[in-house]
Structures are given as C-alpha cells and as structure tokens.
Amino acid sequence: MRILMTTWRDGTHPAAGGAEVYTEQVVARWAAAGHEVTLLTAAVDGRPADEVLHGVRRIRQGGKLGVYRAARRWYQKEGRGRFDVIIDQVNTRPFFVHEWQPDAPVVAFYHQTCEEIWHHEMPWPLSTIGQRYLEPRWLARMAGVPSMAVSNSTRDALLRFGVKDITVVPEGLTLPGEVPAVPKEATPTLVHVSRLVTYKQADHVMEAVRLARRELPDLTLWFVGDGPMERTLRKQAPEGVEFLGYVSAEEKHERMARAHAIVMASTREGWGLVIAEAAALGTRAIAYDRPGLRDAVTAADGVLVPATPEALANWIVHTLPTWVAEPPAAVPGGGVEDWQTVADRVFDVVGAVVPAAGTHGEMVGASA
C-alpha cells in the first residue's frame, strides 16, 4: 500500500517526543513489510528536504506553523494520485487533508487533545482563544473523519468535541535489550522523566517532595530530562532534588530501575509512556489522575492521586516506604504492547478505509 502521513514533526526533529517515537516505530515496520510510506512534515535544520530514513521517505517543508500550508502545496503539486490512503496526524491542529484532496481516503490519528495545555504554552489571550475557539472548531471540522486514538482518555475527549468514528489503538514500548541489573537505592528515591516544559508541571512534583520530606527527610528526587523550565526549577528546588539533564537511554533505564517510584504530574498526556517503561523495570508510578496518565498508571498497576501537590505528597509519604521495604515486581511489557503488534493494529484501521480496488498492488498486513 502507498501511505502518506502528514505530521508536524518526524523523529529527527530536535523537539520530537513520544508521538514521534510512536510514528517512527510504526512506519518503519510498514516500510519493512514492503509498503511505500511517506512522511510529509516540517523542515529540520541540517536535514535534507527529501530523505529516505529507515525505509521511509520524509518530505520536509515549512516550519512549526508553515508546515500546514506547505504540506497542502506539496501535495497539490506533486502528490495527487500517488497514495492509497492518507493519515492526518493531529498535534493540536489538523492538516484538514480531507478538505483539500479528493484522491485518497483519510484517517485521523490523535495522541491527545490540547485543552488546558493552551494555558501552559501560550500567553493570554491567545491561550483562551485557542482553548475556547480554535481547538473546538478545528475538531468539529474533523467530526466525520475515521479516527484513531492511543488511549481511552483521548477517545473520550474527542467524543466531547463531536468526533464520532474512533478506534482506540494500543500504545507500544521499546524495552532495553537487558534489564539493568542494579539494586534499588538505599534511601527513598523518586524519578521524574520528561522534557521540562510547563504542562508537565514538574514544579508540582518539587513541591510535593518538599512537603513529603517533612516525614521522609532522606527523600531524593531525580529529574531526568531538560527543557525551557530547567533554569527556573533549579532556582526553586528544595533539598534532595537532583537535575540530571538529558541522558542516554541506558542511563535513563538505570535510573528508572534504581528508583522506588516514578512520579508524574502532567496536565494531560496521550499516554504516559515513561510510566510503562518504569513499570517494566520494576518501578511503579505515583501520578496525577489526569487524562493519559490515568490510562498508563492503570495499565501499569500504579497509584493515581488527586491533582494537587498536597495529595501527591501524602501518597508519597504513605506509599513509598512500603515499596522501599518490598519493591513491587516488574509489570510485563509495562502494561502495553510490543511495537509489531501496535504496527499491525494501526495498519488494520488504516487498511479498513481503503477500497480493495483502489490500492497499488496487493494489500497485505504490516508484518507481511
């Protein structure tokens, strides 16, 4: 099958995150199975405008905002009639592919909605305009497009916006080749793994640790990851907080394995994938009961708490000593699927919208 995906970033983008990991894992497997896969995405400094990587062609045009117009322009000039199906990956703003091309069926793909995140990423009044006006109207225009969501939380949010035909597809996980053979820390230790951006609410985690240290004075928190909030967080950090910055995957997994719990306080996620990673390494989560986090924590047998630093501190104080004394067993696969299963399931949804007579060559599965 000839597949085009419009997406604001590919995995080579310096700001690539969990959504891009998902995309790269899935499309690489489709390409390996013999499908022609093209990503139509934003330009990246130092990368070619047209490149094949991991068997997947990448057409890179436009910047963070300009990619939407650039994608439409490229398709109308060079893409017409060349694809059997198009995936419109929605990262807050859709590409609205179904509105500007009549050649191929379209499937929308959502990791999360934006909603409250507008107020973390944009100044007022743009944040209010985005949450109350732009996003609802953008998603209303997508209401009739068959859609995929990576969690029940995202599905439920899309239903509120009027999107109707939604299939929940699984999240996936890349496990280390060898589970780090390291002991847990001798003293109560937490780890927080993410980019340090405002909607991750790392400041809430720090405040919870400050409160919890009244009862657990030797409590330690490791921040794994960097980002624009790091300087501010360092200035506010209480005792016991260490900033490790960006680390290798090997060190990340080692820190996860050595900690007694991973803590997350994001406003919203598609799926808290680091929670699955940690669970697979024998480290459970204590996290806010927020969309995306609740899906991951439930699957990984962790603890959900009300979304306040005080509640997080209370659960740290009452839960962590038990996990220090008797660390929980690892959760097989972190409660999610392997990437081949994910690629197959997503391919099934995509293939279902393609008329058999309209495909280029035999329509075979992702793992054929």
C-alpha positions, 0 to 999 in steps of 0.5 A, spaced: 500 500 500 502 507 498 501 511 505 502 518 506 502 521 513 502 528 514 505 530 521 508 536 524 514 533 526 518 526 524 523 523 529 529 527 527 526 533 529 530 536 535 523 537 539 520 530 537 517 526 543 513 520 544 508 521 538 514 521 534 517 515 537 510 512 536 510 514 528 517 512 527 516 505 530 510 504 526 512 506 519 518 503 519 515 496 520 510 498 514 516 500 510 519 493 512 513 489 510 514 492 503 509 498 503 511 505 500 510 510 506 511 517 506 512 522 511 510 529 509 512 534 515 516 540 517 523 542 515 529 540 520 535 544 520 541 540 517 536 535 514 535 534 507 528 536 504 527 529 501 530 523 505 529 516 505 530 514 513 529 507 515 525 505 509 521 511 509 521 517 505 520 524 509 518 530 505 520 536 509 517 543 508 515 549 512 516 550 519 512 549 526 506 553 523 508 553 515 508 546 515 500 546 514 500 550 508 506 547 505 504 540 506 497 542 502 502 545 496 506 539 496 501 535 495 497 539 490 503 539 486 506 533 486 502 528 490 495 527 487 494 520 485 500 517 488 497 514 495 492 509 497 490 512 503 492 518 507 493 519 515 492 526 518 496 526 524 493 531 529 498 535 534 493 540 536 491 542 529 489 538 523 492 538 516 484 538 514 487 533 508 480 531 507 478 538 505 483 539 500 484 532 496 479 528 493 484 522 491 485 518 497 481 516 503 483 519 510 484 517 517 485 521 523 490 519 528 490 523 535 495 522 541 491 527 545 487 533 545 490 540 547 485 543 552 488 546 558 495 545 555 493 552 551 494 555 558 501 552 559 504 554 552 501 560 550 500 567 553 493 570 554 489 571 550 491 567 545 491 561 550 483 562 551 482 563 544 485 557 542 482 553 548 475 556 547 475 557 539 480 554 535 481 547 538 473 546 538 472 548 531 478 545 528 475 538 531 468 539 529 471 540 522 474 533 523 467 530 526 466 525 520 473 523 519 475 515 521 479 516 527 484 513 531 486 514 538 492 511 543 488 511 549 481 511 552 482 518 555 483 521 548 477 517 545 473 520 550 475 527 549 474 527 542 467 524 543 466 531 547 468 535 541 463 531 536 468 526 533 464 520 532 468 514 528 474 512 533 478 506 534 482 506 540 489 503 538 494 500 543 500 504 545 507 500 544 514 500 548 521 499 546 524 495 552 532 495 553 535 489 550 537 487 558 534 489 564 539 493 568 541 489 573 542 494 579 539 494 586 534 499 588 537 505 592 538 505 599 534 511 601 527 513 598 528 515 591 523 518 586 524 519 578 521 524 574 522 523 566 520 528 561 522 534 557 521 540 562 516 544 559 510 547 563 504 542 562 508 537 565 508 541 571 514 538 574 514 544 579 508 540 582 512 534 583 518 539 587 513 541 591 510 535 593 517 532 595 518 538 599 512 537 603 513 529 603 520 530 606 517 533 612 516 525 614 521 522 609 527 527 610 532 522 606 527 523 600 531 524 593 528 526 587 531 525 580 529 529 574 531 526 568 530 530 562 531 538 560 527 543 557 525 551 557 523 550 565 530 547 567 533 554 569 527 556 573 526 549 577 533 549 579 532 556 582 526 553 586 528 546 588 528 544 595 533 539 598 534 532 595 532 534 588 537 532 583 537 535 575 540 530 571 539 533 564 538 529 558 541 522 558 542 516 554 537 511 554 541 506 558 542 511 563 535 513 563 533 505 564 538 505 570 535 510 573 528 508 572 530 501 575 534 504 581 528 508 583 522 506 588 517 510 584 516 514 578 512 520 579 508 524 574 504 530 574 502 532 567 496 536 565 494 531 560 498 526 556 496 521 550 499 516 554 504 516 559 509 512 556 515 513 561 510 510 566 510 503 562 517 503 561 518 504 569 513 499 570 517 494 566 523 495 570 520 494 576 518 501 578 511 503 579 508 510 578 505 515 583 501 520 578 496 525 577 489 522 575 489 526 569 487 524 562 493 519 559 496 518 565 490 515 568 490 510 562 498 508 563 498 508 571 492 503 570 495 499 565 501 499 569 498 497 576 500 504 579 497 509 584 493 515 581 492 521 586 488 527 586 491 533 582 494 537 587 501 537 590 498 536 597 495 529 595 501 527 591 505 528 597 501 524 602 501 518 597 508 519 597 509 519 604 504 513 605 506 509 599 513 509 598 516 506 604 512 500 603 515 499 596 522 501 599 521 495 604 518 490 598 519 493 591 513 491 587 515 486 581 516 488 574 509 489 570 510 485 563 511 489 557 509 495 562 502 494 561 502 495 553 504 492 547 510 490 543 511 495 537 509 489 531 503 488 534 501 496 535 504 496 527 499 491 525 493 494 529 494 501 526 495 498 519 488 494 520 484 501 521 488 504 516 487 498 511 479 498 513 478 505 509 481 503 503 477 500 497 480 493 495 480 496 488 483 502 489 490 500 492 497 499 488 498 492 488 496 487 493 494 489 500 497 485 505 498 486 513 504 490 516 508 484 518 507 481 511 
